[in-house]
C-alpha cells in the first residue's frame, strides 16, 4: 500500500480495488500514520458525521509541516491554518456562510458567458492537426483564467496564478518535504501576499468582482471575514477550483478517447453531457484522499478505533465500490443513481462544485462541437505520480 504515497505508481486503481476488497477495507499506513478507508459506505459515513469525524486536523496533518525557526514558515501557517476545510461547525459554518449566495448552481450561471469566452480564447491558441500536450496549457489555463476573472485579477497575472496554485496544492501533500516544501511555502506566500493586497484594495474601493462581494458579505453571525481569514479562503478557492477542473479535463478527454461509442452518443445528443461529466468525476475523480480525526472511540469496518485516530477516507476508491455501483469500473453514460463522492459529502461538500461542473460542460461541449476529429496524440498520456492527494494527468497529448 505504501507505494500509493511514495510516488511512482502510475495507476492507483488496481491497488485501491485490492485494498477495498481485502479484509474490512480499512488499512494502516506507516507513511501516513493513519488508516486509509476505501469502502463507499464508510467513506460517506465519515463525511456525514463531523462531530465524530473532525476536520479540525490542520496541525495534525501535512499542511502544517514547517520549520518553527523560520519566520516565513510561521507566516504561512498563520494564514493556511484558517481554511474552513480544516474547521468544524460552528467555525466552519460561519466562514462557509460567506459563500452561500455566490456558488449555488443557479448563481454560477451568470459566469457561463465568461467561461465560454475564456474557453474559446484559449483553445484558439493551439494548432489544428498538430500534436500538443493539453494539460500544462489549456487544461491548466481554463480554470485559472476563469477564477482570476471572477476574482477581478488582471489577465497578465494568470501565469503567476497557475504557478501559485500548483505550489500551494503541494503543501497539502504529505510526501512533499525538505527543499520541495520550502519552495512550495515560499511560493504560496507570494499568493497570500497578492491576495491580501487585493482584499485591502477592494475594501477601500469595491468593484464588480467576487472579492468585492465577499468583503462586504456578512456571515450568519452578522460579522464579515477578516483580511487574513478571507485571503486564506480565496487561496483555497484558487487551488481547489484549479485542481478539480484541470484534472476533470484530462480525465474526461482520456475517457472519451478510450470509449468512442460513448463519445459518439454524446456528440449526437449533447443533453447527455452533464451525466457524462458526473461519470467522469466518479470513475477518475480529482480528489483521492480526505483527512479526518476521530473524536471518540468508533467502529469502522471490523475494528474499534480510539479517539484521536487519523483517517484518510478515499473518495477515489469508494467511487468504484461494487457494493454501491454496478459495473463500477465501466464508464457508463448515463449512469442511474450516480451519487459519487468526487466532491465528498456532508457539510464539507465542495463549495465550488457548481462552478467546476459548469466549466466541464462548457469545455467538453466546445471541444466536441468544434473538433469532431480530436484524437489522442502519438505519445502516451502520463498520470501524475508525485501527489498522493490529487492524481490528475501530468500530460495528455492530443491532436485537434
C-alpha positions as CSV (number, residue, x, y, z in Angstrom):
1,X,0.0,0.0,0.0
2,X,2.8,2.4,0.7
3,X,3.5,2.7,-3.0
4,X,0.4,4.8,-3.1
5,X,2.2,7.6,-1.2
6,X,5.8,7.2,-2.1
7,X,5.5,8.2,-5.7
8,X,6.0,6.3,-8.9
9,X,2.6,4.5,-9.0
10,X,1.0,5.5,-12.3
11,X,-2.4,3.8,-11.9
12,X,-3.6,3.5,-8.4
13,X,-7.0,1.9,-9.1
14,X,-5.9,-1.7,-9.1
15,X,-4.4,-1.2,-5.7
16,X,-7.5,0.7,-4.5
17,X,-9.5,-2.4,-5.5
18,X,-7.2,-4.7,-3.7
19,X,-7.4,-2.6,-0.5
20,X,-11.2,-2.3,-0.8
21,X,-11.7,-6.0,-1.1
22,X,-9.1,-7.1,1.4
23,X,-10.4,-7.6,5.0
24,X,-12.7,-4.8,6.0
25,X,-11.3,-2.2,3.6
26,X,-9.6,-0.3,6.3
27,X,-5.8,-0.4,6.3
28,X,-3.0,1.2,8.3
29,X,-0.3,3.2,6.5
30,X,3.0,3.8,8.2
31,X,3.8,6.6,5.7
32,X,0.7,8.5,6.6
33,X,0.4,7.5,10.3
34,X,-3.2,6.9,9.7
35,X,-5.8,4.4,8.4
36,X,-6.9,4.5,4.8
37,X,-10.6,3.9,4.4
38,X,-11.7,2.6,1.0
39,X,-15.4,1.4,1.0
40,X,-18.2,3.7,-0.1
41,X,-20.4,3.3,3.0
42,X,-17.5,4.0,5.4
43,X,-16.2,7.0,3.4
44,X,-19.6,8.5,3.1
45,X,-20.4,8.0,6.7
46,X,-17.2,9.8,7.7
47,X,-18.2,12.8,5.7
48,X,-21.7,12.8,7.1
49,X,-20.8,13.0,10.8
50,X,-18.5,16.0,11.5
51,X,-18.9,15.6,15.3
52,X,-17.5,12.1,15.3
53,X,-15.0,12.6,12.4
54,X,-13.4,16.0,12.9
55,X,-11.9,18.2,10.1
56,X,-10.0,20.2,12.7
57,X,-6.8,18.4,11.7
58,X,-4.6,21.1,10.2
59,X,-2.0,20.8,13.0
60,X,-2.1,17.0,12.8
61,X,-1.6,16.8,9.0
62,X,0.8,17.6,6.2
63,X,-0.3,21.2,5.5
64,X,1.0,22.2,8.9
65,X,4.5,20.8,8.5
66,X,7.0,23.6,8.9
67,X,10.3,24.7,10.4
68,X,9.3,26.5,13.6
69,X,12.5,28.6,13.5
70,X,11.7,30.0,10.1
71,X,9.6,33.2,10.4
72,X,8.3,32.8,6.8
73,X,7.0,29.3,7.6
74,X,5.2,30.7,10.6
75,X,3.7,33.5,8.5
76,X,2.5,30.8,6.1
77,X,1.0,28.8,8.9
78,X,-0.9,31.8,10.2
79,X,-3.0,32.1,7.0
80,X,-3.1,28.4,5.9
81,X,-4.4,27.3,9.3
82,X,-7.6,29.4,8.8
83,X,-9.0,27.4,6.0
84,X,-12.6,26.4,6.5
85,X,-11.9,22.9,5.2
86,X,-9.9,22.4,8.4
87,X,-12.7,23.6,10.7
88,X,-15.7,22.0,12.3
89,X,-19.1,23.7,13.0
90,X,-19.6,26.3,14.2
91,X,-16.4,27.8,12.9
92,X,-16.8,26.1,9.6
93,X,-20.4,27.1,9.3
94,X,-19.6,30.8,9.9
95,X,-16.8,31.0,7.3
96,X,-18.6,28.9,4.7
97,X,-21.7,31.0,5.0
98,X,-19.9,33.9,3.4
99,X,-20.0,31.9,0.1
100,X,-23.6,30.8,0.5
101,X,-25.0,33.0,-2.3
102,X,-22.2,33.0,-4.8
103,X,-21.7,29.4,-5.7
104,X,-25.2,28.0,-6.0
105,X,-26.0,26.1,-9.2
106,X,-28.2,29.0,-10.2
107,X,-25.8,31.7,-9.3
108,X,-22.8,30.4,-11.2
109,X,-24.8,30.5,-14.5
110,X,-24.1,34.2,-14.6
111,X,-20.5,33.2,-15.3
112,X,-21.3,31.0,-18.2
113,X,-20.6,33.7,-20.8
114,X,-17.2,34.3,-19.1
115,X,-16.4,30.6,-19.2
116,X,-17.4,30.3,-22.8
117,X,-15.3,33.3,-23.8
118,X,-12.2,32.1,-21.9
119,X,-12.6,28.6,-23.3
120,X,-12.8,29.9,-26.9
121,X,-9.9,32.3,-26.4
122,X,-7.6,29.6,-25.0
123,X,-8.4,26.8,-27.4
124,X,-7.9,29.0,-30.4
125,X,-4.2,29.3,-29.4
126,X,-3.5,25.7,-30.4
127,X,-2.7,24.4,-33.9
128,X,-5.2,22.2,-35.7
129,X,-3.9,18.8,-36.8
130,X,-0.7,19.0,-34.8
131,X,0.1,17.1,-31.6
132,X,0.4,19.0,-28.3
133,X,0.0,18.4,-24.6
134,X,-3.3,19.8,-23.4
135,X,-2.5,19.6,-19.7
136,X,0.1,22.3,-19.0
137,X,-1.6,24.8,-21.3
138,X,-5.3,24.6,-22.0
139,X,-6.4,22.3,-19.2
140,X,-4.5,24.3,-16.5
141,X,-5.2,27.7,-18.1
142,X,-9.0,27.5,-18.3
143,X,-9.8,27.3,-14.5
144,X,-7.0,29.8,-13.7
145,X,-8.4,32.3,-16.3
146,X,-12.0,31.8,-15.0
147,X,-11.3,32.2,-11.3
148,X,-8.9,35.1,-12.0
149,X,-11.6,36.9,-13.9
150,X,-14.2,36.2,-11.3
151,X,-11.9,37.5,-8.5
152,X,-11.1,40.6,-10.5
153,X,-7.4,39.7,-11.2
154,X,-5.8,41.2,-14.4
155,X,-5.3,38.8,-17.3
156,X,-1.5,39.2,-17.1
157,X,-1.4,37.6,-13.7
158,X,-2.8,34.3,-15.0
159,X,0.6,32.6,-15.3
160,X,1.5,33.5,-11.8
161,X,-1.8,32.2,-10.5
162,X,-1.1,28.9,-12.2
163,X,2.3,28.6,-10.5
164,X,1.0,29.7,-7.2
165,X,-1.9,27.3,-7.3
166,X,0.4,24.3,-8.0
167,X,2.8,25.3,-5.2
168,X,0.0,25.8,-2.6
169,X,-1.5,22.5,-3.6
170,X,1.8,20.8,-3.0
171,X,1.8,21.9,0.7
172,X,-1.2,19.6,1.2
173,X,0.8,16.5,0.2
174,X,2.5,14.5,2.9
175,X,5.2,13.3,0.5
176,X,6.4,16.9,-0.2
177,X,9.1,17.5,2.3
178,X,12.6,19.2,2.6
179,X,13.6,21.7,-0.1
180,X,10.5,21.0,-2.1
181,X,8.3,22.0,0.8
182,X,10.4,25.1,1.5
183,X,9.9,26.2,-2.2
184,X,6.2,25.4,-2.0
185,X,5.7,27.5,1.1
186,X,7.8,30.4,-0.3
187,X,5.7,30.4,-3.5
188,X,2.5,30.1,-1.6
189,X,3.4,33.2,0.4
190,X,3.6,35.1,-2.8
191,X,0.0,34.1,-3.5
192,X,-1.1,35.1,0.0
193,X,0.6,38.5,-0.2
194,X,-1.0,39.2,-3.6
195,X,-4.5,38.2,-2.4
196,X,-4.0,40.2,0.8
197,X,-3.3,43.3,-1.4
198,X,-6.5,42.6,-3.4
199,X,-8.6,42.2,-0.3
200,X,-7.3,45.5,1.1
201,X,-7.9,47.3,-2.2
202,X,-11.4,46.0,-2.6
203,X,-12.3,47.1,1.0
204,X,-11.1,50.6,0.1
205,X,-12.6,50.7,-3.4
206,X,-15.2,47.9,-4.3
207,X,-15.6,46.8,-7.8
208,X,-17.9,44.4,-9.7
209,X,-16.0,41.2,-8.8
210,X,-16.1,38.3,-6.3
211,X,-13.6,39.7,-3.8
212,X,-15.6,42.9,-3.5
213,X,-18.7,40.9,-2.9
214,X,-17.1,38.7,-0.3
215,X,-15.5,41.6,1.7
216,X,-19.0,43.0,2.1
217,X,-20.9,39.8,2.7
218,X,-22.0,39.2,6.3
219,X,-21.6,35.7,7.8
220,X,-24.6,34.1,9.5
221,X,-23.1,35.5,12.8
222,X,-23.6,39.0,11.4
223,X,-19.9,39.9,11.0
224,X,-17.6,39.8,8.0
225,X,-14.4,37.8,7.5
226,X,-11.1,39.4,8.5
227,X,-8.4,40.1,5.9
228,X,-6.3,37.0,6.7
229,X,-9.4,34.8,7.0
230,X,-10.7,35.9,3.6
231,X,-7.4,35.6,1.7
232,X,-7.0,32.1,3.1
233,X,-10.4,31.1,1.7
234,X,-9.6,32.8,-1.6
235,X,-6.4,30.8,-1.9
236,X,-8.3,27.6,-1.2
237,X,-10.8,28.5,-4.0
238,X,-8.0,29.0,-6.4
239,X,-6.3,25.7,-5.6
240,X,-9.3,23.6,-5.2
241,X,-11.0,25.0,-8.3
242,X,-8.0,24.8,-10.5
243,X,-7.1,21.2,-9.5
244,X,-10.7,20.0,-9.9
245,X,-11.3,21.4,-13.4
246,X,-7.8,20.7,-14.7
247,X,-8.0,17.1,-13.6
248,X,-11.5,16.8,-15.0
249,X,-10.4,18.0,-18.5
250,X,-7.5,15.5,-18.6
251,X,-9.5,12.6,-17.2
252,X,-12.6,13.3,-19.3
253,X,-10.7,13.5,-22.6
254,X,-8.9,10.3,-21.8
255,X,-12.2,8.6,-21.1
256,X,-13.8,9.9,-24.2
257,X,-10.9,8.8,-26.3
258,X,-11.0,5.3,-24.7
259,X,-14.8,5.0,-25.2
260,X,-15.6,6.2,-28.7
261,X,-19.1,4.7,-28.6
262,X,-19.9,6.9,-25.6
263,X,-18.3,9.9,-27.2
264,X,-20.4,9.3,-30.4
265,X,-23.6,9.3,-28.4
266,X,-22.8,12.5,-26.6
267,X,-21.8,14.2,-29.9
268,X,-25.2,13.2,-31.2
269,X,-27.1,14.2,-28.1
270,X,-25.4,16.9,-26.0
271,X,-28.1,16.5,-23.3
272,X,-26.0,13.5,-22.2
273,X,-23.1,15.7,-21.4
274,X,-24.0,16.6,-17.7
275,X,-24.4,12.9,-17.0
276,X,-21.1,12.1,-18.7
277,X,-19.3,14.7,-16.6
278,X,-20.7,13.1,-13.4
279,X,-19.4,9.7,-14.6
280,X,-16.0,11.2,-15.4
281,X,-16.0,12.6,-11.8
282,X,-17.0,9.2,-10.4
283,X,-14.6,7.0,-12.2
284,X,-11.5,9.2,-12.1
285,X,-12.0,12.0,-9.5
286,X,-9.6,14.9,-8.8
287,X,-9.5,14.2,-5.1
288,X,-8.2,10.8,-4.0
289,X,-7.8,11.3,-0.2
290,X,-9.5,13.3,2.5
291,X,-8.3,13.6,6.1
292,X,-10.3,13.3,9.3
293,X,-9.7,12.5,13.0
294,X,-12.0,10.6,15.3
295,X,-13.3,12.5,18.4
296,X,-14.4,9.4,20.3
297,X,-14.0,5.6,20.1
298,X,-15.7,4.5,16.9
299,X,-16.2,1.3,14.9
300,X,-15.0,1.4,11.3
301,X,-15.1,-1.8,9.3
302,X,-14.4,-4.7,11.7
303,X,-12.4,-2.7,14.2
304,X,-12.8,-0.2,17.0
305,X,-10.6,2.9,16.7
306,X,-9.8,5.1,19.7
307,X,-10.4,8.8,19.8
308,X,-7.7,10.8,18.1
309,X,-7.1,8.2,15.3
310,X,-6.2,9.8,12.0
311,X,-8.2,8.6,8.9
312,X,-7.7,9.1,5.2
313,X,-11.0,8.2,3.6
314,X,-10.5,7.7,-0.2
315,X,-13.3,9.0,-2.5
316,X,-11.4,7.6,-5.5
317,X,-11.6,4.1,-4.0
318,X,-15.1,4.5,-2.8
319,X,-16.4,5.6,-6.2
320,X,-15.6,2.2,-7.6
321,X,-17.0,0.2,-4.8
322,X,-19.1,-2.7,-6.3
323,X,-21.3,-2.6,-3.2
324,X,-22.6,0.8,-4.3
325,X,-22.2,0.9,-8.1
326,X,-23.0,-1.8,-10.7
327,X,-20.0,-2.4,-13.1
328,X,-18.0,0.2,-11.1
329,X,-15.0,0.1,-13.5
330,X,-17.2,0.8,-16.6
331,X,-17.6,4.3,-18.0
332,X,-21.4,4.2,-18.2
333,X,-23.3,7.2,-19.6
334,X,-25.9,7.8,-18.4
335,X,-25.5,6.0,-15.1
336,X,-28.6,5.9,-12.9
337,X,-28.3,6.9,-9.3
338,X,-24.7,8.3,-9.6
339,X,-24.2,9.6,-6.1
340,X,-20.4,9.7,-6.3
341,X,-18.1,11.2,-3.7
342,X,-15.8,13.2,-6.0
343,X,-16.8,16.4,-4.2
344,X,-17.1,14.5,-1.0
345,X,-20.1,14.6,1.2
346,X,-21.8,16.4,4.1
347,X,-21.0,19.9,5.4
348,X,-17.7,19.8,3.6
349,X,-19.2,19.1,0.2
350,X,-17.1,21.2,-2.2
351,X,-18.5,24.7,-2.3
352,X,-17.2,25.3,-5.8
353,X,-18.7,22.1,-7.3
354,X,-21.4,24.0,-9.4
355,X,-18.6,26.1,-11.0
356,X,-16.5,23.0,-11.8
357,X,-19.5,21.4,-13.4
358,X,-20.2,24.4,-15.4
359,X,-16.6,24.7,-16.6
360,X,-16.6,21.0,-17.5
361,X,-19.8,21.3,-19.6
362,X,-18.6,24.3,-21.5
363,X,-15.1,22.9,-22.2
364,X,-16.3,19.5,-23.4
365,X,-19.1,20.9,-25.5
366,X,-16.7,23.3,-27.1
367,X,-14.2,20.5,-27.9
368,X,-16.8,18.0,-29.1
369,X,-18.6,20.5,-31.3
370,X,-15.5,22.4,-32.7
371,X,-13.1,19.4,-33.0
372,X,-15.1,16.3,-34.0
373,X,-11.8,14.7,-35.2
374,X,-10.0,15.3,-31.9
375,X,-7.9,12.2,-31.0
376,X,-5.1,11.1,-28.7
377,X,-1.6,12.1,-29.6
378,X,1.1,9.5,-30.5
379,X,2.9,9.9,-27.2
380,X,1.1,8.1,-24.3
381,X,-0.6,10.1,-21.6
382,X,1.1,10.1,-18.2
383,X,-0.6,10.2,-14.9
384,X,0.8,12.4,-12.1
385,X,2.6,10.3,-9.5
386,X,4.1,12.9,-7.2
387,X,0.9,13.9,-5.5
388,X,-1.0,11.3,-3.5
389,X,-4.0,13.6,-2.8
390,X,-4.6,14.8,-6.4
391,X,-3.6,12.3,-9.0
392,X,-4.6,14.1,-12.2
393,X,-2.8,13.7,-15.6
394,X,0.7,15.0,-15.9
395,X,0.4,15.0,-19.7
396,X,-2.4,14.3,-22.1
397,X,-1.1,14.6,-25.7
398,X,-3.9,15.4,-28.2
399,X,-4.4,16.2,-31.9
400,X,-7.4,18.6,-32.5
